[in-house]
Protein backbone atom coordinates (compact mmCIF):
# COMPACT_ATOMS: atom_id res chain seq x y z
CA UNK A 1 0.00 0.00 0.00
CA UNK A 2 1.59 3.27 -1.17
CA UNK A 3 0.20 6.20 0.81
CA UNK A 4 -0.41 9.29 -1.33
CA UNK A 5 -1.88 11.49 1.41
CA UNK A 6 -3.30 11.43 4.90
CA UNK A 7 -6.73 13.05 4.93
CA UNK A 8 -7.52 12.82 8.66
CA UNK A 9 -5.88 11.73 11.88
CA UNK A 10 -7.51 10.75 15.20
CA UNK A 11 -8.54 14.33 16.04
CA UNK A 12 -9.84 15.01 12.53
CA UNK A 13 -11.91 11.82 12.56
CA UNK A 14 -13.32 12.75 15.96
CA UNK A 15 -14.34 16.21 14.67
CA UNK A 16 -16.08 14.65 11.66
CA UNK A 17 -18.08 12.28 13.87
CA UNK A 18 -19.02 15.08 16.28
CA UNK A 19 -20.25 17.26 13.39
CA UNK A 20 -22.24 14.42 11.83
CA UNK A 21 -23.80 13.48 15.17
CA UNK A 22 -25.10 17.06 15.51
CA UNK A 23 -26.38 16.97 11.89
CA UNK A 24 -28.25 13.71 12.54
CA UNK A 25 -29.93 15.17 15.62
CA UNK A 26 -30.79 18.41 13.83
CA UNK A 27 -32.27 16.71 10.76
CA UNK A 28 -34.33 14.30 12.87
CA UNK A 29 -35.37 16.87 15.49
CA UNK A 30 -33.71 14.86 18.22
CA UNK A 31 -33.02 11.20 18.77
CA UNK A 32 -36.49 9.90 19.70
CA UNK A 33 -37.14 7.55 16.75
CA UNK A 34 -33.57 6.76 15.65
CA UNK A 35 -31.79 3.42 15.26
CA UNK A 36 -28.12 3.19 14.24
CA UNK A 37 -27.07 0.33 11.97
CA UNK A 38 -23.36 -0.06 11.25
CA UNK A 39 -22.23 -2.03 8.21
CA UNK A 40 -19.64 -4.64 9.03
CA UNK A 41 -16.71 -4.05 9.58
CA UNK A 42 -15.71 -0.42 9.99
CA UNK A 43 -19.26 0.92 9.79
CA UNK A 44 -20.13 -0.91 12.99
CA UNK A 45 -17.36 0.90 14.89
CA UNK A 46 -18.26 4.26 13.37
CA UNK A 47 -21.90 3.68 14.39
CA UNK A 48 -20.79 2.88 17.95
CA UNK A 49 -18.79 6.11 18.09
CA UNK A 50 -21.78 8.10 16.79
CA UNK A 51 -23.98 6.39 19.39
CA UNK A 52 -21.58 7.54 22.12
CA UNK A 53 -21.49 11.11 20.79
CA UNK A 54 -25.27 11.34 20.56
CA UNK A 55 -25.51 10.07 24.13
CA UNK A 56 -23.23 12.94 25.24
CA UNK A 57 -25.13 15.53 23.19
CA UNK A 58 -28.74 14.40 23.67
CA UNK A 59 -28.54 12.04 26.70
CA UNK A 60 -30.11 9.32 24.54
CA UNK A 61 -28.92 5.74 24.32
CA UNK A 62 -29.78 4.87 20.72
CA UNK A 63 -30.37 1.27 19.69
CA UNK A 64 -27.39 -0.03 17.72
CA UNK A 65 -27.19 -2.92 15.29
CA UNK A 66 -24.61 -4.46 12.97
CA UNK A 67 -25.39 -5.49 9.40
CA UNK A 68 -23.43 -7.94 7.26
CA UNK A 69 -24.43 -7.66 3.59
CA UNK A 70 -22.16 -10.34 2.13
CA UNK A 71 -25.00 -12.61 1.02
CA UNK A 72 -26.92 -9.67 -0.46
CA UNK A 73 -24.13 -8.47 -2.74
CA UNK A 74 -24.72 -8.82 -6.48
CA UNK A 75 -21.16 -10.10 -6.94
CA UNK A 76 -21.38 -12.73 -4.17
CA UNK A 77 -21.23 -15.72 -6.50
CA UNK A 78 -18.73 -14.23 -8.97
CA UNK A 79 -15.92 -13.51 -6.54
CA UNK A 80 -12.88 -15.73 -6.96
CA UNK A 81 -11.92 -15.96 -3.31
CA UNK A 82 -14.20 -17.39 -0.63
CA UNK A 83 -16.11 -14.51 1.02
CA UNK A 84 -15.94 -14.11 4.78
CA UNK A 85 -19.48 -14.21 6.09
CA UNK A 86 -20.37 -13.02 9.56
CA UNK A 87 -23.65 -12.58 11.34
CA UNK A 88 -25.79 -9.47 11.40
CA UNK A 89 -26.77 -8.41 14.90
CA UNK A 90 -29.93 -6.32 14.88
CA UNK A 91 -32.19 -6.82 17.88
CA UNK A 92 -34.22 -3.60 17.57
CA UNK A 93 -37.53 -3.48 15.77
CA UNK A 94 -36.92 -1.41 12.62
CA UNK A 95 -40.60 -0.93 11.76
CA UNK A 96 -41.56 2.76 11.65
CA UNK A 97 -38.08 3.76 12.87
CA UNK A 98 -35.68 6.24 11.28
CA UNK A 99 -32.65 4.09 10.53
CA UNK A 100 -29.22 5.67 10.18
CA UNK A 101 -27.13 3.31 8.06
CA UNK A 102 -23.40 3.83 8.70
CA UNK A 103 -20.46 2.85 6.49
CA UNK A 104 -16.90 4.03 5.97
CA UNK A 105 -16.50 4.55 2.18
CA UNK A 106 -19.04 5.11 -0.60
CA UNK A 107 -17.74 4.09 -4.01
CA UNK A 108 -19.96 2.35 -6.60
CA UNK A 109 -23.05 2.21 -4.39
CA UNK A 110 -23.39 -1.58 -4.68
CA UNK A 111 -22.71 -2.28 -1.00
CA UNK A 112 -25.32 0.29 0.03
CA UNK A 113 -27.84 -1.28 -2.38
CA UNK A 114 -27.16 -4.65 -0.74
CA UNK A 115 -27.64 -3.08 2.70
CA UNK A 116 -30.98 -1.56 1.68
CA UNK A 117 -32.18 -4.99 0.51
CA UNK A 118 -31.04 -6.58 3.77
CA UNK A 119 -32.75 -3.90 5.89
CA UNK A 120 -36.03 -4.29 4.04
CA UNK A 121 -35.94 -8.02 4.86
CA UNK A 122 -35.78 -7.06 8.55
CA UNK A 123 -38.69 -4.64 8.65
CA UNK A 124 -40.32 -1.53 7.22
CA UNK A 125 -38.46 1.54 8.52
CA UNK A 126 -40.09 4.98 8.34
CA UNK A 127 -36.89 6.16 6.65
CA UNK A 128 -33.36 5.02 5.95
CA UNK A 129 -30.67 7.69 6.04
CA UNK A 130 -27.10 7.04 4.96
CA UNK A 131 -23.97 8.25 6.75
CA UNK A 132 -20.71 7.77 4.87
CA UNK A 133 -17.38 8.79 6.35
CA UNK A 134 -15.77 9.27 2.90
CA UNK A 135 -17.51 9.65 -0.48
CA UNK A 136 -14.91 8.95 -3.17
CA UNK A 137 -17.17 9.20 -6.22
CA UNK A 138 -17.39 6.77 -9.17
CA UNK A 139 -21.01 5.74 -8.56
CA UNK A 140 -22.51 2.91 -10.63
CA UNK A 141 -25.93 3.15 -8.97
CA UNK A 142 -28.06 6.20 -8.09
CA UNK A 143 -27.06 6.22 -4.41
CA UNK A 144 -26.13 9.28 -2.39
CA UNK A 145 -25.41 9.81 1.28
CA UNK A 146 -27.50 12.02 3.57
CA UNK A 147 -24.47 12.69 5.77
CA UNK A 148 -20.91 12.81 4.41
CA UNK A 149 -17.82 13.21 6.56
CA UNK A 150 -15.51 14.04 3.65
CA UNK A 151 -15.86 14.18 -0.13
CA UNK A 152 -12.58 12.98 -1.58
CA UNK A 153 -12.65 12.54 -5.36
CA UNK A 154 -10.28 9.76 -6.41
CA UNK A 155 -8.89 8.46 -9.66
CA UNK A 156 -9.41 4.85 -10.70
CA UNK A 157 -5.90 3.98 -9.49
CA UNK A 158 -6.53 5.34 -5.99
CA UNK A 159 -8.41 3.99 -3.00
CA UNK A 160 -9.50 5.35 0.34
CA UNK A 161 -8.25 3.43 3.36
CA UNK A 162 -10.08 4.11 6.59
CA UNK A 163 -8.23 2.84 9.61
CA UNK A 164 -9.96 2.59 12.99
CA UNK A 165 -8.27 1.76 16.27
CA UNK A 166 -10.76 -1.03 16.98
CA UNK A 167 -9.42 -3.08 14.04
CA UNK A 168 -6.32 -1.29 12.71
CA UNK A 169 -4.60 0.11 15.84
CA UNK A 170 -4.87 3.72 14.56
CA UNK A 171 -7.49 6.28 13.55
CA UNK A 172 -6.78 7.76 10.13
CA UNK A 173 -8.06 8.23 6.59
CA UNK A 174 -5.58 7.76 3.75
CA UNK A 175 -5.61 8.07 -0.02
CA UNK A 176 -3.50 5.19 -1.32
CA UNK A 177 -2.30 4.16 -4.74
CA UNK A 178 -3.64 0.78 -5.84
CA UNK A 179 -1.41 -1.96 -7.15
CA UNK A 180 -1.50 -2.12 -10.93
CA UNK A 181 -2.60 -5.48 -12.33
CA UNK A 182 -0.04 -6.92 -14.72
N, C-alpha and C positions, 0 to 999 in steps of 0.2 A: 504494500500500500504506500504510494507516494503522496505525501501531504502537499497540497497546493496552497491552502490557507486554512487558518483557524478562524471560524466565524464567531464562536462564543466559548467562553470558559465557564467555570462553575457559577461565578457571580452573574454573568450575562444570562445564563440559562435560568437562574433563579429569578432575575428581573422579568424575563419573558413569561414565566409561569405565573408570577404575581400579577402582571398586566392582564394576562388572559383570564385568570380567575376573576378579576374585577369585571372584565368584559362579559363573562358568562353570567355573573350575578346581575349586571346592569340589563343585559338583553332579556333575561328571564324574570326580571323584577323580583329578585331574591332566589332562594334555593329551595323553596317549598316543594316543587314537583320534580326536582332533578334526580337523575341517576347517572353516574359515571360508568362508562364501559371502556376499559383499556384493551387495545388489541395486542395480543401476545407478540413479541416479547417486550419491547421497549415502551409500547403504548400503555401497558399495564402499570409500569413504574411511573410514567408521566401522569397517569390518571390518579395514582396514589398521592403524588406530590400535589396535584391540583386539589384533591380531596382535603389534604392537610391545610392548604392555603385558604380554602373556602371556610374551613372550620375556624381558622383564626379571624377571618374577615367577618363572617356571618354567624358564627357560633352554631353552625349546622353540621351534623355528621352525615354526609351524603352516602347513600348506598353505592357500593363499588363492586363492579364485576369485571371478569376477564374473559375475552373472546378469542378463541382460536379459529381461524377461517380456512385452515389448510384444506379441509375436505370440500369447501365451497368454491375454491379457486377454479377458474376455467382452464388453467394449465396443469391441474393436479395429475392427470393421467399421462401428460406428455413430457413431464420432467424426467431427465435421465437418472438422476440420483434419487434414492428413496427419501421421501419427505419425512420430516420429523413431525409427528402428530402429538399434540398434547390436548388436555381437556379444557373446555371452556368452564368457567366457574361464575355462573350468574344465578344468584339465589333470590334476587328481587323480582317482583312482578313488574314487567315492563308496560303492561296495558295502561294506556292513558297517561303515561309518564313522558317527560321531556328528557330524552336520552342524549347525553353528550358522549359521542364516540371519539376516542382519543388514540392517535397514532403518531409516530415520529416523523416519517417522510411521506409526502404525496408526490407520486411520479406519474404513472400511466392512469391511475384511478381503478385498476383492476382489483386490488386488494380491498379498497373501500366498497366496490360493488359486491364483492364476496361477503364483506361484513354486513352490508345492508340485507342481503339475502338471509344470512344467518340470524340476524336480529328479528326479521319478520317471521322466522320459524319459531321464535321464542315468545312472540306476543305482538300486540298492536299498539306501539307507542303513539302518543299524541304528536310528537315530533322527534326527529333525529337530527342533531346538530353535530357538525364535524369540527374537531380541533386537530390541527396538524402543526407540529413543531416547525417543520421546514417544508415549504412548497417549492419544488425544484423545476416545475414546468413539465413539458413533454406529455401532456394528457392524451390518452387514446379514447377515453370515455368522457361524457359531459358531467364531470364531477368537480365540485369546488368546495373548499372549506369555508365554514362560517367563522372560524377563528384561526388565524395564522400567526405563528410566532415570528417567522422570518420567511420572506420570499427571496430565494437564492437561485436565479436562473443558472442552469448548467448546460454545458455542451454534452454531446452524446458520449464523449470519452471522459466524463467526470461523474462522480457519485458524491452523495452526501453521506457521511458517516456520523451518526449520532452515538455518542458514548455516554453511558450512564453508570454511576458508581455502583449501582446494584448488580450490574452484570459485567462491567468493563473496568472497574477500579478507577474511573475518572469521569468527570462531567465535562463534556466538550462537544462542539459541532465542528466538523472538518469538511472541506471540499478536498476530495482525493482524485488522483488520476487513475483511471481503470487500466487494467492490464490489457494490452492489445492481443487479440486472438490471431495466432499465426498458423 
